[in-house]
Structure formats: C-alpha cells, structure tokens
Amino acid sequence: MLARLQHPNLVRLLGVCDEGEHRMCVTEYMHRGSLRTRLDDTTMPLSWHERLQAALDTARGLSYLHEHCMPPVVHR
C-alpha cells in the first residue's frame, strides 16, 4: 500500500527487504540529499526562507498521509 502513495512532498517507497534480522526500506534516489543532510550541511547552510519552505512542505506531506489517504497512514 505504501508504495502506491504519490505526493510531491513524499519520497516514493520502491521496495522493502526483510531478511533475517535485516530490514531495509528502498526509496527513490534524492539527488540533493535528504532533508536531514540539507539541514545539517554547514558548507551550504539553508536560508531561513528555505527552512520555512521545508517545514511547510513537510507539513503538506504529513497532512496528505493523515487526512487524504484511506486508510490514514499512521507513522512513528
């Protein structure tokens, strides 16, 4: 079900590996890196405008998962 979710503010899930004690989610490649990487990057720090935009885009992605998916996606 998660692999079918499509929203501009979500990274697409391509597959899952569950082998023994090893578990891995395979997602689409993010050519500019993850949000975490961009927030922690000291060589090219994000401006306050870019940080605000990232927060708004994250909120839009969460809103899609919580309010527009049937059934709603609950995450931790």
TIVO-2410 file (N, C-alpha, C; in nm, 3 decimals):
# residues 76
REC num residu      c1      c2      c3 atome chaine
REC   1      M   0.082  -0.118   0.000     N      A
REC   1      M   0.000   0.000   0.000    CA      A
REC   1      M   0.087   0.126   0.000     C      A
REC   2      L   0.192   0.128   0.082     N      A
REC   2      L   0.277   0.248   0.091    CA      A
REC   2      L   0.347   0.281  -0.041     C      A
REC   3      A   0.376   0.180  -0.121     N      A
REC   3      A   0.443   0.204  -0.249    CA      A
REC   3      A   0.354   0.276  -0.348     C      A
REC   4      R   0.223   0.274  -0.326     N      A
REC   4      R   0.130   0.340  -0.417    CA      A
REC   4      R   0.107   0.487  -0.384     C      A
REC   5      L   0.153   0.532  -0.269     N      A
REC   5      L   0.132   0.672  -0.231    CA      A
REC   5      L   0.214   0.764  -0.319     C      A
REC   6      Q   0.150   0.869  -0.369     N      A
REC   6      Q   0.220   0.965  -0.454    CA      A
REC   6      Q   0.181   1.106  -0.412     C      A
REC   7      H   0.282   1.182  -0.375     N      A
REC   7      H   0.263   1.322  -0.337    CA      A
REC   7      H   0.395   1.393  -0.361     C      A
REC   8      P   0.393   1.517  -0.405     N      A
REC   8      P   0.519   1.588  -0.434    CA      A
REC   8      P   0.612   1.602  -0.313     C      A
REC   9      N   0.557   1.595  -0.193     N      A
REC   9      N   0.639   1.612  -0.073    CA      A
REC   9      N   0.673   1.482  -0.002     C      A
REC  10      L   0.654   1.369  -0.070     N      A
REC  10      L   0.689   1.239  -0.013    CA      A
REC  10      L   0.791   1.170  -0.103     C      A
REC  11      V   0.885   1.102  -0.041     N      A
REC  11      V   0.980   1.018  -0.115    CA      A
REC  11      V   0.910   0.886  -0.143     C      A
REC  12      R   0.914   0.841  -0.268     N      A
REC  12      R   0.845   0.717  -0.305    CA      A
REC  12      R   0.915   0.594  -0.250     C      A
REC  13      L   0.839   0.504  -0.195     N      A
REC  13      L   0.890   0.376  -0.148    CA      A
REC  13      L   0.893   0.280  -0.266     C      A
REC  14      L   1.012   0.226  -0.296     N      A
REC  14      L   1.026   0.136  -0.410    CA      A
REC  14      L   1.017  -0.011  -0.370     C      A
REC  15      G   1.059  -0.042  -0.249     N      A
REC  15      G   1.055  -0.181  -0.205    CA      A
REC  15      G   1.099  -0.196  -0.061     C      A
REC  16      V   1.088  -0.318  -0.012     N      A
REC  16      V   1.123  -0.350   0.126    CA      A
REC  16      V   1.201  -0.480   0.127     C      A
REC  17      C   1.303  -0.487   0.211     N      A
REC  17      C   1.379  -0.609   0.231    CA      A
REC  17      C   1.364  -0.651   0.376     C      A
REC  18      D   1.323  -0.773   0.399     N      A
REC  18      D   1.308  -0.827   0.534    CA      A
REC  18      D   1.372  -0.966   0.533     C      A
REC  19      E   1.500  -0.969   0.559     N      A
REC  19      E   1.576  -1.094   0.552    CA      A
REC  19      E   1.643  -1.120   0.686     C      A
REC  20      G   1.594  -1.219   0.759     N      A
REC  20      G   1.651  -1.249   0.890    CA      A
REC  20      G   1.634  -1.131   0.983     C      A
REC  21      E   1.747  -1.084   1.039     N      A
REC  21      E   1.744  -0.968   1.129    CA      A
REC  21      E   1.758  -0.837   1.053     C      A
REC  22      H   1.776  -0.842   0.922     N      A
REC  22      H   1.799  -0.722   0.842    CA      A
REC  22      H   1.669  -0.673   0.780     C      A
REC  23      R   1.640  -0.546   0.802     N      A
REC  23      R   1.521  -0.484   0.744    CA      A
REC  23      R   1.563  -0.353   0.678     C      A
REC  24      M   1.511  -0.329   0.558     N      A
REC  24      M   1.551  -0.209   0.486    CA      A
REC  24      M   1.436  -0.162   0.397     C      A
REC  25      C   1.413  -0.030   0.396     N      A
REC  25      C   1.320   0.032   0.302    CA      A
REC  25      C   1.403   0.088   0.188     C      A
REC  26      V   1.361   0.062   0.066     N      A
REC  26      V   1.430   0.114  -0.052    CA      A
REC  26      V   1.344   0.226  -0.108     C      A
REC  27      T   1.401   0.347  -0.111     N      A
REC  27      T   1.327   0.463  -0.159    CA      A
REC  27      T   1.392   0.519  -0.284     C      A
REC  28      E   1.322   0.610  -0.351     N      A
REC  28      E   1.378   0.674  -0.469    CA      A
REC  28      E   1.502   0.755  -0.430     C      A
REC  29      Y   1.591   0.775  -0.525     N      A
REC  29      Y   1.715   0.850  -0.503    CA      A
REC  29      Y   1.684   0.999  -0.491     C      A
REC  30      M   1.743   1.062  -0.391     N      A
REC  30      M   1.726   1.206  -0.371    CA      A
REC  30      M   1.856   1.274  -0.410     C      A
REC  31      H   1.861   1.330  -0.531     N      A
REC  31      H   1.986   1.383  -0.586    CA      A
REC  31      H   2.043   1.499  -0.504     C      A
REC  32      R   1.962   1.571  -0.429     N      A
REC  32      R   2.015   1.681  -0.345    CA      A
REC  32      R   2.033   1.638  -0.201     C      A
REC  33      G   2.014   1.510  -0.171     N      A
REC  33      G   2.029   1.459  -0.035    CA      A
REC  33      G   1.899   1.469   0.042     C      A
REC  34      S   1.899   1.410   0.160     N      A
REC  34      S   1.779   1.410   0.243    CA      A
REC  34      S   1.763   1.546   0.311     C      A
REC  35      L   1.646   1.570   0.366     N      A
REC  35      L   1.622   1.693   0.440    CA      A
REC  35      L   1.717   1.702   0.557     C      A
REC  36      R   1.738   1.591   0.624     N      A
REC  36      R   1.830   1.588   0.739    CA      A
REC  36      R   1.970   1.632   0.696     C      A
REC  37      T   2.018   1.580   0.584     N      A
REC  37      T   2.150   1.616   0.533    CA      A
REC  37      T   2.156   1.765   0.500     C      A
REC  38      R   2.051   1.815   0.435     N      A
REC  38      R   2.049   1.958   0.398    CA      A
REC  38      R   2.044   2.048   0.521     C      A
REC  39      L   1.969   2.009   0.624     N      A
REC  39      L   1.961   2.090   0.746    CA      A
REC  39      L   2.093   2.094   0.821     C      A
REC  40      D   2.168   1.985   0.817     N      A
REC  40      D   2.295   1.975   0.890    CA      A
REC  40      D   2.415   2.023   0.810     C      A
REC  41      D   2.398   2.056   0.683     N      A
REC  41      D   2.509   2.095   0.597    CA      A
REC  41      D   2.563   2.232   0.638     C      A
REC  42      T   2.687   2.236   0.686     N      A
REC  42      T   2.747   2.363   0.728    CA      A
REC  42      T   2.819   2.432   0.613     C      A
REC  43      T   2.847   2.360   0.503     N      A
REC  43      T   2.917   2.422   0.391    CA      A
REC  43      T   2.823   2.508   0.307     C      A
REC  44      M   2.696   2.468   0.298     N      A
REC  44      M   2.594   2.546   0.227    CA      A
REC  44      M   2.468   2.551   0.311     C      A
REC  45      P   2.467   2.631   0.419     N      A
REC  45      P   2.351   2.633   0.508    CA      A
REC  45      P   2.226   2.686   0.437     C      A
REC  46      L   2.111   2.635   0.478     N      A
REC  46      L   1.984   2.681   0.423    CA      A
REC  46      L   1.949   2.818   0.482     C      A
REC  47      S   1.891   2.903   0.400     N      A
REC  47      S   1.843   3.032   0.449    CA      A
REC  47      S   1.717   3.008   0.533     C      A
REC  48      W   1.674   3.111   0.606     N      A
REC  48      W   1.552   3.096   0.685    CA      A
REC  48      W   1.433   3.074   0.594     C      A
REC  49      H   1.432   3.137   0.478     N      A
REC  49      H   1.323   3.115   0.382    CA      A
REC  49      H   1.318   2.969   0.337     C      A
REC  50      E   1.435   2.910   0.306     N      A
REC  50      E   1.441   2.769   0.264    CA      A
REC  50      E   1.399   2.676   0.378     C      A
REC  51      R   1.438   2.710   0.501     N      A
REC  51      R   1.397   2.628   0.617    CA      A
REC  51      R   1.246   2.634   0.637     C      A
REC  52      L   1.188   2.754   0.623     N      A
REC  52      L   1.043   2.769   0.636    CA      A
REC  52      L   0.972   2.690   0.526     C      A
REC  53      Q   1.023   2.697   0.404     N      A
REC  53      Q   0.964   2.623   0.293    CA      A
REC  53      Q   0.970   2.472   0.319     C      A
REC  54      A   1.082   2.424   0.374     N      A
REC  54      A   1.096   2.281   0.407    CA      A
REC  54      A   0.994   2.242   0.513     C      A
REC  55      A   0.972   2.326   0.613     N      A
REC  55      A   0.875   2.297   0.718    CA      A
REC  55      A   0.733   2.292   0.660     C      A
REC  56      L   0.700   2.387   0.572     N      A
REC  56      L   0.568   2.387   0.510    CA      A
REC  56      L   0.547   2.265   0.420     C      A
REC  57      D   0.648   2.229   0.343     N      A
REC  57      D   0.638   2.111   0.256    CA      A
REC  57      D   0.624   1.983   0.338     C      A
REC  58      T   0.696   1.976   0.450     N      A
REC  58      T   0.684   1.860   0.539    CA      A
REC  58      T   0.542   1.851   0.595     C      A
REC  59      A   0.487   1.965   0.636     N      A
REC  59      A   0.350   1.968   0.688    CA      A
REC  59      A   0.250   1.925   0.582     C      A
REC  60      R   0.273   1.965   0.456     N      A
REC  60      R   0.184   1.923   0.348    CA      A
REC  60      R   0.190   1.771   0.327     C      A
REC  61      G   0.310   1.715   0.333     N      A
REC  61      G   0.325   1.571   0.320    CA      A
REC  61      G   0.256   1.495   0.432     C      A
REC  62      L   0.272   1.544   0.555     N      A
REC  62      L   0.206   1.480   0.669    CA      A
REC  62      L   0.055   1.493   0.661     C      A
REC  63      S   0.009   1.609   0.618     N      A
REC  63      S  -0.136   1.629   0.601    CA      A
REC  63      S  -0.193   1.530   0.500     C      A
REC  64      Y  -0.121   1.509   0.391     N      A
REC  64      Y  -0.165   1.411   0.291    CA      A
REC  64      Y  -0.176   1.272   0.355     C      A
REC  65      L  -0.074   1.231   0.430     N      A
REC  65      L  -0.075   1.098   0.491    CA      A
REC  65      L  -0.189   1.083   0.592     C      A
REC  66      H  -0.215   1.187   0.671     N      A
REC  66      H  -0.312   1.178   0.780    CA      A
REC  66      H  -0.455   1.202   0.736     C      A
REC  67      E  -0.475   1.290   0.636     N      A
REC  67      E  -0.610   1.332   0.605    CA      A
REC  67      E  -0.663   1.289   0.469     C      A
REC  68      H  -0.574   1.254   0.377     N      A
REC  68      H  -0.620   1.225   0.240    CA      A
REC  68      H  -0.604   1.079   0.200     C      A
REC  69      C  -0.532   1.001   0.275     N      A
REC  69      C  -0.514   0.858   0.245    CA      A
REC  69      C  -0.624   0.778   0.312     C      A
REC  70      M  -0.669   0.673   0.244     N      A
REC  70      M  -0.768   0.582   0.302    CA      A
REC  70      M  -0.710   0.442   0.298     C      A
REC  71      P  -0.683   0.379   0.410     N      A
REC  71      P  -0.692   0.435   0.545    CA      A
REC  71      P  -0.576   0.532   0.570     C      A
REC  72      P  -0.592   0.621   0.668     N      A
REC  72      P  -0.485   0.715   0.700    CA      A
REC  72      P  -0.358   0.641   0.739     C      A
REC  73      V  -0.244   0.699   0.702     N      A
REC  73      V  -0.114   0.638   0.735    CA      A
REC  73      V  -0.070   0.691   0.871     C      A
REC  74      V  -0.050   0.600   0.965     N      A
REC  74      V  -0.002   0.636   1.098    CA      A
REC  74      V   0.145   0.596   1.103     C      A
REC  75      H   0.229   0.688   1.144     N      A
REC  75      H   0.373   0.663   1.146    CA      A
REC  75      H   0.427   0.695   1.284     C      A
REC  76      R   0.553   0.660   1.305     N      A
REC  76      R   0.616   0.694   1.433    CA      A
REC  76      R   0.750   0.755   1.410     C      A
***
